[in-house]
Amino acid sequence: MESKDKMEAIISLCKRRGFVFQGSEIYGGLAGTYDYGPLGSLLKNNIRDSWVKTFVHDAENMFLVDAAILMNQRVWQATGHVDSFIDPLVDDLVTKKRYRADHLLEEHGVDANVMTVEEMTAVIQERGIKSPEGNALGAVRKFNMMLATKVGAMEDSSATSYLRPETAQGIFVNYKNVLDSMSPKLPFGIAQVGKAFRNEITPRDFIFRLRELEQMEIEYFFHPEEPWEEMFDMWLERQKAWLASIGVPSEKLHAYEHPGTARAFYSKKTVDFEFEFPFGTKELTGLAHRTDYDLGKHAEWSTQKLTYFDEEKKVHVVPHVLEPTVGLDRAFLAVLTSAYKEEGEGENMRTVLMFPKHIAPVLCAVSPLLKNKPELVAKAREIYSSLKKEFGRVMWDDNSNIGKRYRRQDEIGTPFCITIDFETLEGDTKDTVTVRKRDDATQTRIPISELPSFLKS
């Protein structure tokens, strides 16, 4: 299947089966915003829970926080976001529509990552690059992506706040609180999952580039004299292993190290894992060595002491930081596109989402073979209630015939379908059910008493 066709099929499935909807759809939508439907919310939560389990619950010296979205404006002044959180903007001189200049250049084979806005303007003019509508473009200029708002009743500049453009600063401003309340020893990490907001000029590629997004981020603090290269490589491998565990194939990941001219000035090293999405190979995760830049800036602007006391050397030090991060929405999209399969041909073709069992929004579906047979329905309801109480992610499905139910469950990625038939009620196979497996469509009979252990294993 062509990449464009695959992406269109996935977007259609997301709408049809309740994974992702356009934000504010009944009012014509709002660009760069999407709502997660009943199944999408479950899938998203499972990915989030897997990340928290792997990097917080199963790790030592890792602490989870949930910082406020609105912060004192001085936080963003201190870190330089007010002046430098920018994208290159260019106008269509006829329609007045605005576009990301680096995206337009990228579409013409130009890598704009290391170019100034003046250099971008020169290349656009030299090559005669037009807008998507075929019109001339103006000069490239800087555009701050932070979304400003007012807090309180006052209308002056002191009331200005911002919808945070990243979750990292909520961690840094709570560094001292975690240090004082938890007394961790270096190295230790602070993790957070939360919303961030960016006024993207041209949001695109479905949920890949959004104006409202969710990040899963860690700031890992370590002694400035500790060799960091091995630690950096360890975090890269941990990111890769976690992605594999949620169904993102390692062979579709490509490590990209930012050249010195393209990475943030405070970073010693930045490596992204780029993933082969249907619309191109794009950034999925990031790992940066942020040095002591953030703690240093916040100490300077807040006049608070943000050091760590080295007991051995009896000196205060400012820790350095490694930052592994992944966008939850992008992880969702990578999992979804990796899981999507079309098997067979013609009437025998089936669409199936091959989610790992622990990630699938629904673990199993329970059905009576016939919904107009009270004895089958009663037994099926009994089994459904029992499994629902234990596993939660259990669906009742008695719509259409059994074949259509299987196809419907394949399409939403349900690993197992459990059918209660007449053999369940009588004869040598009494108290057994048919379990149909999603991955190979094989069926087997299993005693009802063994269903919990089967689903767990």
Buried (B, 14 or more C-beta within 10 A) or exposed (E): EEEEEBBBBBBEBBEEBBBBBBBEEEEEEBEBBBEBBEBBBBBBEBBBBBBBBBBBEEBEBBBBBEBEBEBBBEBBEBBBBBEEBBBBBBBBEEEEBBBBBBBBBBEEEBEBEEBEBEEBBBBBEEEEBBBEEEBBBBBBBEBBBBBEEEBEEEEEEEEBBBBBBBBBBBBBBBBBEBBEEEEBEBBBBBBBBBEBBBBBBBBBBBBBBBBBBBBBBBBBBBBBEEEBEEBBEEBBEBBBEBBBBBBBEEEBBEEEEBEEEBBBEBBBBBBBBBBBBBBEEBBBBBBBBBBBBBBBBBBEBBEEEBBBEBEEEEEEBBBBBBBBBBBBBBBBBBBBBBBBEEEEEEEEEBBBBBBBBBBBBBBBBBBBBBBEBEBBBEBBBEBBEBBBEEBEBBBBBBEEEBEEBBBBBBBBBBBBBBBBBEBBBEEEBEEBBBBBEBEEBEEEEBEBEEBEEBBEE
